[in-house]
Every structure is written in C-alpha cells, then in structure tokens.
Amino acid sequence: MPKASEIKKNSTIVYNNKTCIVRDIERSVPQGRAGGSIYRMRMYDVVTGAKFDETFKDSDMLQLADLVRRQAMFSYIDGDEYVFLDKEDYTPYSLNKDAIAEEILFINEETDGIQVLIVSDVPVALDLPISVELEVVETDPSIKGASATSRTKPAKCSTGLVVQVPEYIATGEWIRVNIEERKFQGRADR
C-alpha cells in the first residue's frame, strides 16, 4: 500500500469502502510542524460520481483499487455520452460528459495517447497524455512588425479551450498545449 505522498493525479484508491479517483492534489507544509506535509485530495466516487475533498498526512497508508488502463481513441458523441474505442479490440467505452468535463477541452479526433480507466468492467475516467495538439480557430491577427518579446494574446482552440499564445501564432495553425498547466508549448509538427 502506498503512502499519501506517493499518490498521483488520476490514481484510483479505495477510501471508506468506495472506489474513488483522485482528480486533484494540493500539497501544503504547515508552519511550525516538524516535517510532515499535508495532502488535500479532491476525489470522486466512481459509482455515484459524488465529489469530495479529503486531507491526509504524508505518511497515511492508502489502498489502491483494481484498475485497468486501456489504450483508446475518441470516436463520437452520443448525446451526453462520449464514446471511445479500444485500440486493440474496438470495444466501445461510453463516458458521461460531466465525468470528463475537464478532459473534453483537450480531446479531438486526432488526440493520441488516451487511456480509458476501467474499474470492475466499468469505464470511469480518462488519462490523457502530457500534451496534445490543437488547432487555433480564433485569435487576433498577427501584428506587422511585432517585436520578438514574449507578449501573448488569447487563442481559442477547436475544442473550446482558450490559451495564451505568442503574437506570431495565427488562426488555422496547430499548437501543442501542456494539459496540466494549460499552457502553450510550441507549434505542432504538421
């Protein structure tokens, strides 16, 4: 069993006899304490979808849940369900848009490296790659004679995500975006 300090985002743990996915982790070191960090984890129950926060000391032992990760690709949207196909046997996995609301901003038909997380034969979440390539569909035009300084402007991507990009990026270009930081990383190799 791992310690709370070893748990990563999108890990699946058993907590209070419920299977939960850790969505976000905040680490803090209280002043005046010898050593111990505090980990506040935002989790949601994979069965009910209920979200809750829980706080653990860095030495608290947590139990990992049985979890299967399957390589998948985005296929289509059916109402409120997003359907992904297993890359090996083409099994369809449906996930409700509310369960993957944050991930939707980074998914298009070309997103590669998606993993569907399955607990007890039920798809419960997505694990995305570190960065994705998205098309810029709306941004201010480049300024003629703009200096090479690090000034930025907002750019709306094809998925609805808005990121700050350098002034030289134009509508129609493909960019690489870091998912965790939601930041521009560079032009995509296209």
Backbone as a chain_set.jsonl record, in Angstrom:
{"seq": "MPKASEIKKNSTIVYNNKTCIVRDIERSVPQGRAGGSIYRMRMYDVVTGAKFDETFKDSDMLQLADLVRRQAMFSYIDGDEYVFLDKEDYTPYSLNKDAIAEEILFINEETDGIQVLIVSDVPVALDLPISVELEVVETDPSIKGASATSRTKPAKCSTGLVVQVPEYIATGEWIRVNIEERKFQGRADR", "coords": {"N": [[0.835, -1.18, 0.0], [0.599, 2.189, -0.91], [1.958, 5.299, 0.381], [0.293, 8.399, 1.243], [1.763, 10.462, 0.144], [2.772, 9.34, -2.141], [0.781, 9.05, -3.956], [-0.648, 9.808, -7.087], [-2.129, 12.143, -9.43], [-5.219, 11.152, -10.905], [-5.04, 8.59, -9.891], [-6.489, 5.581, -8.64], [-8.159, 4.838, -5.745], [-9.159, 2.968, -2.805], [-11.384, 4.151, -0.534], [-13.005, 4.535, 2.475], [-14.505, 2.211, 1.892], [-15.252, 2.727, -0.739], [-14.691, 3.035, -4.213], [-12.553, 5.359, -5.502], [-11.549, 8.08, -7.604], [-8.687, 10.053, -7.782], [-8.705, 13.365, -8.421], [-7.425, 15.838, -8.129], [-4.58, 17.163, -6.452], [-3.389, 18.879, -3.682], [-0.567, 20.047, -2.117], [0.616, 20.905, 1.053], [2.69, 22.506, 3.479], [2.429, 22.84, 6.689], [3.195, 25.598, 8.835], [5.515, 25.518, 11.523], [5.423, 22.833, 12.059], [7.088, 19.795, 12.533], [8.494, 18.494, 9.895], [6.171, 16.746, 8.479], [4.138, 16.851, 5.6], [0.971, 17.95, 4.314], [-1.606, 16.517, 2.441], [-4.128, 17.452, 0.382], [-6.751, 16.018, -1.156], [-8.8, 16.026, -3.978], [-11.465, 14.079, -4.744], [-13.528, 11.712, -6.545], [-16.323, 9.558, -6.321], [-16.474, 6.592, -8.103], [-18.778, 5.191, -8.63], [-21.13, 6.674, -7.828], [-20.443, 9.218, -8.616], [-20.133, 11.301, -6.92], [-18.469, 14.139, -5.655], [-15.763, 14.906, -3.465], [-13.622, 16.274, -0.905], [-10.647, 15.304, 0.744], [-8.308, 15.113, 3.409], [-4.961, 14.147, 3.982], [-2.179, 12.959, 5.915], [1.303, 12.918, 5.029], [2.34, 10.39, 5.594], [0.201, 8.66, 5.803], [-1.321, 5.577, 4.999], [-2.649, 4.36, 1.987], [-5.035, 2.476, 0.097], [-4.735, 1.079, -3.065], [-7.024, 0.797, -5.779], [-8.304, -1.903, -7.825], [-7.489, -1.525, -11.079], [-7.815, -1.055, -14.542], [-6.104, -0.063, -17.391], [-6.76, 1.012, -20.609], [-5.68, 1.493, -23.903], [-7.109, 3.885, -25.993], [-9.178, 5.504, -28.507], [-10.766, 8.556, -29.424], [-14.084, 8.438, -30.569], [-16.927, 9.195, -31.161], [-19.694, 11.468, -30.328], [-22.535, 10.863, -28.412], [-25.289, 12.21, -27.62], [-25.152, 13.039, -24.292], [-23.04, 11.414, -23.877], [-19.673, 10.485, -24.368], [-17.973, 8.586, -26.666], [-15.468, 6.186, -26.768], [-13.117, 4.136, -28.506], [-11.576, 1.025, -27.951], [-8.207, 0.469, -28.736], [-7.191, -2.014, -29.395], [-9.19, -4.133, -29.499], [-11.453, -2.809, -30.318], [-13.565, -2.304, -28.553], [-16.324, -0.456, -27.433], [-16.291, 2.34, -25.224], [-18.248, 4.173, -23.11], [-18.464, 7.378, -21.746], [-19.841, 9.703, -19.517], [-20.355, 13.156, -20.207], [-20.183, 14.901, -18.023], [-18.555, 13.555, -16.213], [-16.097, 13.668, -17.418], [-15.547, 16.335, -17.836], [-13.389, 18.242, -17.618], [-11.41, 17.055, -19.208], [-12.497, 17.054, -21.76], [-11.899, 19.435, -23.073], [-9.435, 18.964, -24.206], [-9.614, 17.03, -26.101], [-9.81, 15.737, -29.34], [-10.497, 14.403, -32.639], [-7.969, 13.7, -33.39], [-6.399, 13.325, -31.176], [-3.918, 11.565, -29.552], [-2.832, 8.822, -27.49], [-4.659, 8.507, -25.464], [-6.014, 7.042, -22.553], [-8.407, 4.836, -21.27], [-9.764, 4.479, -18.105], [-10.636, 1.681, -16.274], [-12.729, 0.266, -13.881], [-13.823, -2.54, -12.246], [-14.968, -3.58, -14.655], [-16.225, -1.303, -15.642], [-16.069, 1.691, -17.427], [-14.545, 4.544, -16.099], [-13.025, 6.896, -16.104], [-10.708, 9.133, -17.835], [-7.299, 9.087, -18.892], [-5.05, 11.334, -19.947], [-2.476, 12.208, -22.4], [0.681, 13.994, -21.759], [0.841, 16.305, -23.299], [-1.116, 17.828, -25.93], [-2.113, 18.227, -29.398], [-3.682, 20.945, -30.834], [-5.969, 22.783, -32.928], [-5.856, 26.214, -33.732], [-8.629, 28.204, -33.768], [-9.582, 30.739, -33.511], [-8.186, 33.862, -33.098], [-6.53, 36.99, -32.427], [-5.306, 38.869, -35.226], [-1.913, 38.587, -36.406], [0.466, 41.052, -35.477], [1.875, 43.359, -37.614], [5.311, 43.794, -37.855], [5.736, 43.242, -35.213], [7.487, 43.045, -32.151], [10.029, 40.767, -30.981], [9.429, 40.097, -28.42], [8.112, 38.58, -25.417], [5.3, 38.841, -25.558], [1.841, 38.017, -25.292], [-1.283, 36.681, -26.575], [-4.792, 35.885, -26.391], [-5.988, 32.711, -27.57], [-8.424, 30.82, -29.163], [-9.09, 27.412, -29.219], [-9.967, 24.544, -31.308], [-11.452, 22.864, -29.663], [-12.638, 24.469, -27.825], [-11.081, 25.338, -25.768], [-9.23, 27.987, -24.32], [-6.143, 29.495, -24.64], [-3.122, 31.271, -23.826], [-1.101, 32.562, -26.337], [1.939, 33.193, -28.239], [2.398, 36.322, -30.051], [2.883, 35.813, -32.772], [1.426, 33.597, -33.616], [-1.16, 32.419, -35.699], [-4.633, 32.275, -36.794], [-5.826, 29.048, -37.664], [-3.455, 27.681, -37.431], [-1.713, 24.884, -35.935], [-1.144, 24.009, -32.586], [0.874, 22.951, -29.767], [-0.227, 21.981, -26.583], [0.272, 22.021, -23.13], [-1.281, 19.883, -20.947], [-1.637, 19.726, -18.109], [-0.735, 22.233, -17.139], [-2.123, 23.889, -18.782], [-0.976, 25.414, -20.855], [0.579, 27.032, -23.661], [2.927, 25.275, -25.622], [4.347, 25.235, -27.958], [4.599, 25.351, -31.586], [2.811, 22.886, -33.424], [4.083, 19.928, -35.008], [3.35, 19.88, -38.057]], "CA": [[0.0, 0.0, 0.0], [1.41, 3.396, -0.968], [1.682, 6.409, 1.293], [-0.432, 9.502, 0.605], [2.722, 11.263, -0.617], [3.107, 8.635, -3.386], [-0.405, 9.024, -4.812], [-0.6, 10.759, -8.196], [-3.395, 12.53, -10.026], [-5.896, 10.084, -11.648], [-4.905, 7.29, -9.245], [-7.75, 5.063, -8.12], [-7.951, 4.298, -4.407], [-10.335, 2.558, -2.044], [-11.48, 5.0, 0.644], [-14.313, 4.305, 3.121], [-15.145, 1.14, 1.122], [-15.687, 3.231, -2.031], [-13.632, 3.209, -5.2], [-12.507, 6.793, -5.811], [-10.471, 8.57, -8.465], [-8.096, 11.299, -7.285], [-8.72, 14.32, -9.52], [-6.504, 16.943, -7.908], [-3.835, 17.043, -5.198], [-2.707, 20.089, -3.223], [0.373, 19.732, -1.053], [0.97, 22.061, 1.87], [3.557, 22.239, 4.616], [2.035, 23.779, 7.748], [4.285, 26.225, 9.58], [5.679, 25.104, 12.909], [5.369, 21.376, 12.22], [8.35, 19.128, 12.213], [8.43, 17.532, 8.793], [5.01, 16.284, 7.735], [3.325, 17.585, 4.636], [-0.443, 17.614, 4.279], [-2.088, 16.354, 1.07], [-5.576, 17.589, 0.245], [-7.081, 15.365, -2.418], [-10.168, 16.103, -4.488], [-11.767, 12.763, -5.294], [-14.93, 11.444, -6.792], [-16.747, 8.168, -6.245], [-16.681, 6.132, -9.473], [-20.134, 4.653, -8.772], [-22.149, 7.717, -7.723], [-19.955, 10.46, -9.209], [-20.075, 12.333, -5.875], [-17.137, 14.714, -5.441], [-15.47, 15.3, -2.088], [-12.216, 16.542, -0.582], [-10.168, 14.616, 1.938], [-6.948, 15.515, 3.763], [-4.138, 13.058, 4.505], [-0.78, 13.226, 6.247], [2.147, 12.272, 4.025], [2.646, 9.01, 5.967], [-1.016, 7.84, 5.805], [-1.3, 4.496, 4.009], [-3.882, 4.277, 1.206], [-5.145, 1.248, -0.68], [-5.042, 1.281, -4.48], [-8.11, -0.035, -6.304], [-8.001, -2.653, -9.044], [-7.725, -0.594, -12.176], [-7.301, -1.477, -15.842], [-5.932, 1.046, -18.332], [-6.827, 0.542, -21.986], [-5.426, 2.496, -24.939], [-8.335, 4.117, -26.744], [-9.23, 6.69, -29.35], [-12.075, 9.193, -29.427], [-14.848, 8.016, -31.735], [-18.034, 10.094, -31.464], [-20.51, 11.937, -29.208], [-23.914, 10.384, -28.483], [-25.999, 12.952, -26.573], [-24.236, 13.427, -23.221], [-22.015, 10.383, -23.758], [-18.533, 10.493, -25.28], [-17.652, 7.191, -26.918], [-14.078, 5.914, -27.123], [-12.937, 2.765, -28.945], [-10.344, 0.348, -27.558], [-7.339, 0.392, -29.915], [-6.871, -3.398, -29.728], [-10.344, -4.954, -29.891], [-12.517, -1.893, -30.718], [-14.659, -2.265, -27.584], [-16.705, 0.935, -27.163], [-16.397, 2.764, -23.831], [-19.019, 5.416, -23.023], [-18.262, 8.17, -20.536], [-20.707, 10.866, -19.449], [-19.572, 14.389, -20.363], [-19.944, 15.506, -16.706], [-17.452, 12.835, -15.573], [-14.831, 14.014, -18.084], [-15.715, 17.737, -18.244], [-12.095, 18.917, -17.789], [-10.652, 16.41, -20.281], [-13.128, 17.32, -23.054], [-11.221, 20.57, -23.71], [-8.176, 18.54, -24.82], [-9.858, 15.853, -26.937], [-10.375, 15.837, -30.679], [-10.337, 13.141, -33.371], [-6.552, 13.426, -33.619], [-5.694, 13.157, -29.903], [-3.335, 10.229, -29.415], [-2.32, 8.55, -26.153], [-5.746, 8.481, -24.485], [-6.251, 5.783, -21.862], [-9.654, 4.743, -20.529], [-9.561, 3.79, -16.837], [-11.768, 0.782, -16.056], [-12.808, -0.352, -12.561], [-14.911, -3.537, -12.229], [-15.526, -3.626, -16.014], [-16.965, -0.077, -15.948], [-15.18, 2.829, -17.697], [-14.827, 5.58, -15.106], [-12.285, 8.143, -16.311], [-9.703, 9.169, -18.894], [-5.958, 9.56, -18.585], [-4.584, 11.95, -21.188], [-1.028, 12.405, -22.487], [1.18, 15.223, -21.153], [0.47, 17.431, -24.156], [-1.932, 17.497, -27.106], [-2.058, 19.182, -30.499], [-4.991, 21.514, -31.1], [-5.991, 23.807, -33.967], [-6.313, 27.542, -33.324], [-9.742, 28.584, -34.646], [-9.883, 32.162, -33.369], [-7.214, 34.679, -32.367], [-6.287, 38.271, -33.082], [-4.294, 38.736, -36.284], [-0.543, 38.941, -36.047], [0.761, 42.475, -35.669], [3.012, 43.526, -38.519], [6.438, 44.446, -37.213], [5.72, 42.982, -33.76], [8.821, 42.718, -31.641], [10.217, 39.371, -30.59], [9.274, 39.974, -26.97], [7.243, 37.472, -25.036], [3.914, 39.264, -25.403], [0.923, 36.966, -25.704], [-2.669, 37.02, -26.866], [-5.623, 34.686, -26.226], [-6.34, 31.964, -28.776], [-9.441, 29.788, -28.93], [-8.798, 26.189, -29.973], [-11.131, 23.857, -31.885], [-12.212, 22.186, -28.609], [-13.215, 25.477, -26.938], [-10.051, 25.756, -24.822], [-8.574, 29.26, -24.618], [-4.805, 29.572, -24.072], [-2.31, 32.418, -24.241], [-0.1, 32.175, -27.337], [2.746, 34.333, -28.707], [1.746, 37.159, -31.058], [3.09, 35.346, -34.144], [0.513, 32.492, -33.935], [-2.322, 32.898, -36.463], [-5.778, 31.368, -36.923], [-5.582, 27.944, -38.59], [-2.241, 26.956, -37.06], [-1.817, 23.844, -34.907], [-0.211, 24.254, -31.483], [0.983, 21.945, -28.71], [-0.669, 22.538, -25.308], [0.502, 21.199, -21.946], [-2.595, 19.677, -20.337], [-1.667, 20.024, -16.677], [-0.568, 23.668, -16.916], [-2.966, 24.592, -19.753], [-0.123, 26.436, -21.456], [1.164, 26.863, -24.986], [4.28, 24.726, -25.6], [5.022, 25.476, -29.229], [3.852, 24.96, -32.765], [2.758, 21.438, -33.661], [4.828, 19.495, -36.205], [2.38, 19.497, -39.097]], "C": [[0.883, 1.248, 0.0], [1.013, 4.411, 0.109], [0.933, 7.497, 0.52], [0.503, 10.34, -0.263], [3.086, 10.628, -1.956], [1.94, 8.583, -4.375], [-0.3, 10.137, -5.859], [-2.022, 11.073, -8.672], [-3.907, 11.386, -10.91], [-5.616, 8.69, -11.107], [-6.275, 6.876, -8.737], [-7.471, 4.395, -6.791], [-9.276, 3.819, -3.82], [-10.317, 3.372, -0.762], [-12.89, 4.876, 1.208], [-15.155, 3.3, 2.333], [-15.742, 1.612, -0.2], [-14.477, 3.324, -2.948], [-13.68, 4.654, -5.672], [-11.341, 7.099, -6.737], [-10.001, 9.904, -7.914], [-7.973, 12.247, -8.47], [-7.679, 15.418, -9.366], [-5.832, 16.753, -6.555], [-3.172, 18.378, -4.9], [-1.833, 19.701, -2.047], [0.663, 21.001, -0.276], [1.832, 21.603, 3.039], [3.208, 23.261, 5.691], [3.249, 24.321, 8.494], [4.324, 25.684, 11.006], [5.582, 23.609, 13.135], [6.705, 20.796, 11.83], [8.101, 18.129, 11.085], [7.129, 17.5, 8.043], [4.263, 17.24, 6.836], [1.884, 17.104, 4.744], [-0.872, 17.57, 2.817], [-3.609, 16.434, 1.067], [-5.929, 17.056, -1.144], [-8.552, 15.563, -2.757], [-10.429, 14.785, -5.207], [-13.225, 12.701, -5.71], [-15.174, 9.954, -6.831], [-17.071, 7.702, -7.66], [-18.092, 5.594, -9.7], [-21.166, 5.768, -8.806], [-21.749, 9.015, -8.412], [-19.858, 11.595, -8.206], [-18.643, 12.811, -5.688], [-16.975, 15.083, -3.982], [-13.973, 15.515, -1.93], [-11.87, 15.798, 0.691], [-8.718, 15.021, 2.153], [-6.218, 14.352, 4.404], [-2.774, 13.594, 4.905], [0.064, 12.471, 5.236], [2.43, 10.808, 4.33], [1.41, 8.113, 6.016], [-0.944, 6.813, 4.683], [-2.662, 4.424, 3.318], [-3.864, 3.005, 0.364], [-5.522, 1.572, -2.12], [-6.158, 0.335, -4.908], [-7.622, -0.8, -7.525], [-8.428, -1.806, -10.225], [-7.09, -1.145, -13.438], [-7.226, -0.239, -16.718], [-5.907, 0.455, -19.738], [-6.569, 1.71, -22.932], [-6.689, 2.641, -25.778], [-8.198, 5.353, -27.618], [-10.652, 7.239, -29.308], [-12.8, 8.801, -30.705], [-15.96, 9.007, -32.08], [-18.755, 10.503, -30.189], [-21.933, 11.458, -29.443], [-24.698, 11.035, -27.353], [-25.013, 13.475, -25.547], [-23.101, 12.43, -23.042], [-20.927, 10.58, -24.815], [-18.082, 9.05, -25.436], [-16.215, 7.077, -27.423], [-13.975, 4.446, -27.525], [-11.579, 2.251, -28.498], [-9.493, 0.169, -28.81], [-7.013, -1.04, -30.317], [-8.079, -4.166, -30.247], [-11.586, -4.133, -30.253], [-13.758, -1.959, -29.815], [-15.02, -0.81, -27.342], [-16.812, 1.196, -25.661], [-17.128, 4.107, -23.821], [-18.757, 6.085, -21.689], [-19.149, 9.405, -20.604], [-19.866, 12.135, -19.508], [-19.302, 15.074, -19.027], [-18.755, 14.852, -16.004], [-16.1, 13.22, -16.162], [-14.833, 15.466, -18.551], [-14.381, 18.443, -18.486], [-11.314, 18.352, -18.974], [-11.194, 16.742, -21.664], [-12.411, 18.444, -23.803], [-9.939, 20.185, -24.44], [-8.359, 17.389, -25.809], [-10.435, 16.259, -28.279], [-10.105, 14.511, -31.389], [-8.872, 12.735, -33.521], [-5.755, 13.203, -32.338], [-5.217, 11.718, -29.771], [-2.837, 10.054, -27.983], [-3.384, 8.564, -25.075], [-5.835, 7.088, -23.873], [-7.581, 5.875, -21.133], [-9.359, 3.94, -19.27], [-10.816, 2.984, -16.528], [-11.651, 0.152, -14.676], [-14.021, -1.272, -12.57], [-15.676, -3.546, -13.551], [-16.362, -2.405, -16.391], [-15.964, 1.042, -16.244], [-15.546, 3.992, -16.785], [-14.125, 6.904, -15.366], [-11.333, 8.0, -17.487], [-8.371, 9.603, -18.318], [-5.397, 10.057, -19.91], [-3.066, 12.044, -21.212], [-0.622, 13.742, -21.858], [0.787, 16.448, -21.978], [-0.326, 16.928, -25.357], [-1.749, 18.571, -28.16], [-3.478, 19.633, -30.825], [-4.883, 22.6, -32.176], [-6.522, 25.109, -33.394], [-7.407, 27.954, -34.3], [-10.077, 30.068, -34.557], [-8.801, 32.841, -32.528], [-7.057, 35.997, -33.108], [-5.236, 38.08, -34.169], [-2.912, 39.139, -35.766], [-0.316, 40.417, -36.334], [1.998, 42.6, -36.534], [4.108, 44.306, -37.799], [6.46, 44.253, -35.707], [7.118, 42.575, -33.312], [8.864, 41.257, -31.201], [10.134, 39.208, -29.081], [8.271, 38.875, -26.666], [5.815, 37.925, -24.75], [3.0, 38.171, -25.943], [-0.467, 37.534, -25.982], [-3.497, 35.748, -26.675], [-5.925, 34.041, -27.574], [-7.336, 30.877, -28.396], [-9.134, 28.607, -29.832], [-10.1, 25.522, -30.435], [-11.995, 23.166, -30.835], [-12.903, 23.168, -27.663], [-12.233, 25.984, -25.899], [-9.446, 27.083, -25.276], [-7.231, 29.28, -23.894], [-4.112, 30.835, -24.557], [-1.228, 31.918, -25.187], [0.728, 33.401, -27.71], [2.038, 35.064, -29.846], [1.866, 36.621, -32.486], [2.177, 34.183, -34.543], [-0.741, 33.063, -34.603], [-3.436, 31.843, -36.464], [-5.461, 30.296, -37.966], [-4.325, 27.152, -38.273], [-2.544, 25.911, -35.993], [-0.749, 24.11, -33.852], [-0.207, 23.063, -30.529], [0.65, 22.611, -27.387], [-0.372, 21.543, -24.202], [-0.822, 21.1, -21.2], [-2.626, 20.122, -18.881], [-1.598, 21.525, -16.404], [-1.485, 24.51, -17.802], [-2.2, 25.725, -20.424], [0.364, 26.013, -22.829], [2.587, 26.318, -24.846], [5.056, 25.006, -26.887], [4.105, 25.118, -30.384], [3.889, 23.444, -32.892], [3.526, 21.117, -34.944], [3.841, 18.985, -37.253], [2.787, 20.065, -40.424]], "O": [[1.805, 1.36, 0.808], [-0.089, 4.383, 0.656], [0.941, 7.509, -0.711], [0.085, 10.87, -1.292], [3.649, 11.298, -2.821], [2.102, 8.12, -5.504], [0.088, 11.263, -5.547], [-2.976, 10.362, -8.356], [-3.118, 10.725, -11.587], [-5.915, 7.701, -11.777], [-7.119, 7.722, -8.441], [-6.642, 3.489, -6.709], [-10.355, 4.204, -4.27], [-9.362, 3.302, 0.011], [-13.866, 5.091, 0.488], [-16.352, 3.5, 2.128], [-16.646, 0.967, -0.732], [-13.375, 3.653, -2.51], [-14.701, 5.122, -6.175], [-10.288, 6.466, -6.668], [-10.81, 10.781, -7.615], [-7.23, 11.975, -9.413], [-7.112, 15.881, -10.356], [-6.446, 16.24, -5.62], [-2.482, 18.943, -5.748], [-2.308, 19.093, -1.087], [0.925, 22.05, -0.864], [1.719, 20.475, 3.519], [3.637, 24.413, 5.62], [4.209, 23.595, 8.752], [3.284, 25.426, 11.613], [5.65, 23.151, 14.276], [7.362, 21.268, 10.902], [7.56, 17.047, 11.311], [7.0, 18.19, 7.031], [3.816, 18.304, 7.264], [1.617, 15.996, 5.207], [-0.546, 18.469, 2.042], [-4.291, 15.601, 1.665], [-5.47, 17.573, -2.163], [-9.434, 15.305, -1.938], [-9.722, 14.418, -6.146], [-14.047, 13.517, -5.292], [-14.341, 9.184, -7.311], [-17.86, 8.345, -8.352], [-18.556, 5.545, -10.838], [-21.995, 5.812, -9.715], [-22.609, 9.826, -8.757], [-19.539, 12.725, -8.576], [-17.718, 12.006, -5.576], [-17.926, 15.519, -3.333], [-13.168, 15.008, -2.711], [-12.691, 15.675, 1.6], [-7.983, 15.247, 1.191], [-6.765, 13.653, 5.257], [-2.272, 14.553, 4.319], [-0.398, 11.494, 4.646], [2.734, 10.046, 3.412], [1.546, 6.912, 6.249], [-0.556, 7.132, 3.559], [-3.701, 4.426, 3.978], [-2.802, 2.524, -0.029], [-6.513, 2.259, -2.367], [-6.221, -0.804, -4.446], [-6.656, -0.404, -8.177], [-9.591, -1.422, -10.346], [-5.964, -1.641, -13.412], [-8.175, 0.543, -16.781], [-5.147, -0.468, -20.027], [-7.158, 2.781, -22.787], [-7.268, 1.65, -26.221], [-7.253, 6.132, -27.495], [-11.617, 6.487, -29.175], [-12.219, 8.823, -31.79], [-15.95, 9.597, -33.16], [-18.484, 9.974, -29.111], [-22.478, 11.622, -30.534], [-24.772, 10.488, -26.253], [-24.132, 14.267, -25.881], [-22.28, 12.591, -22.139], [-21.214, 10.809, -25.99], [-17.835, 8.366, -24.443], [-15.803, 7.763, -28.359], [-14.663, 3.599, -26.955], [-10.564, 2.932, -28.639], [-10.012, -0.244, -29.847], [-6.602, -1.279, -31.453], [-8.013, -4.782, -31.311], [-12.656, -4.7, -30.473], [-14.872, -1.698, -30.27], [-14.137, 0.004, -27.072], [-17.355, 0.379, -24.918], [-16.68, 5.066, -24.449], [-18.819, 5.45, -20.637], [-19.202, 10.079, -21.633], [-18.784, 12.189, -18.924], [-18.292, 15.765, -18.894], [-18.024, 15.524, -15.277], [-15.074, 13.114, -15.49], [-14.194, 15.796, -19.551], [-14.251, 19.176, -19.467], [-10.627, 19.099, -19.67], [-10.446, 16.72, -22.642], [-12.325, 18.412, -25.031], [-9.406, 20.982, -25.212], [-7.377, 16.832, -26.301], [-11.405, 17.012, -28.359], [-9.539, 13.595, -30.792], [-8.569, 11.564, -33.751], [-4.558, 12.92, -32.4], [-6.004, 10.776, -29.865], [-2.461, 11.03, -27.334], [-3.058, 8.626, -23.89], [-5.743, 6.082, -24.577], [-7.859, 6.866, -20.458], [-8.778, 2.857, -19.34], [-11.922, 3.523, -16.518], [-10.618, -0.422, -14.332], [-15.131, -0.83, -12.868], [-16.907, -3.523, -13.554], [-17.127, -2.457, -17.354], [-15.099, 1.324, -15.416], [-16.71, 4.384, -16.703], [-14.587, 7.941, -14.892], [-11.168, 6.921, -18.056], [-8.317, 10.389, -17.372], [-5.284, 9.299, -20.873], [-2.428, 11.97, -20.162], [-1.482, 14.532, -21.47], [0.444, 17.495, -21.428], [-0.225, 15.765, -25.748], [-1.294, 19.678, -27.869], [-4.363, 18.812, -31.062], [-3.847, 23.25, -32.317], [-7.512, 25.118, -32.662], [-7.17, 28.048, -35.505], [-10.774, 30.601, -35.421], [-8.537, 32.442, -31.393], [-7.411, 36.102, -34.282], [-4.367, 37.217, -34.043], [-2.777, 39.919, -34.824], [-0.838, 40.962, -37.306], [3.041, 42.021, -36.232], [3.851, 45.355, -37.207], [7.123, 45.006, -34.994], [7.829, 41.854, -34.012], [7.826, 40.608, -31.072], [10.713, 38.274, -28.526], [7.657, 38.313, -27.573], [5.19, 37.445, -23.804], [3.328, 37.489, -26.913], [-0.775, 38.685, -25.671], [-2.961, 34.645, -26.786], [-6.097, 34.725, -28.583], [-7.13, 30.12, -27.448], [-8.943, 28.759, -31.038], [-11.19, 25.896, -30.002], [-13.169, 22.905, -31.095], [-13.669, 22.752, -26.793], [-12.519, 26.965, -25.213], [-9.181, 27.281, -26.461], [-7.179, 29.104, -22.677], [-4.484, 31.399, -25.586], [-0.518, 30.961, -24.875], [0.276, 34.53, -27.521], [1.182, 34.492, -30.522], [1.029, 36.941, -33.33], [2.156, 33.814, -35.717], [-1.31, 34.053, -34.142], [-3.199, 30.672, -36.169], [-4.899, 30.593, -39.02], [-4.146, 26.052, -38.797], [-3.511, 26.038, -35.242], [0.403, 24.4, -34.178], [-1.152, 22.275, -30.488], [1.173, 23.684, -27.085], [-0.714, 20.365, -24.308], [-1.42, 22.121, -20.858], [-3.55, 20.824, -18.468], [-2.314, 22.034, -15.542], [-1.61, 25.716, -17.592], [-2.698, 26.844, -20.549], [0.538, 24.83, -23.123], [3.37, 26.833, -24.047], [6.287, 25.008, -26.887], [2.985, 24.646, -30.189], [4.869, 22.8, -32.517], [3.605, 21.944, -35.852], [3.543, 17.792, -37.312], [2.1, 19.854, -41.423]]}, "num_chains": 1, "name": "protein.A"}
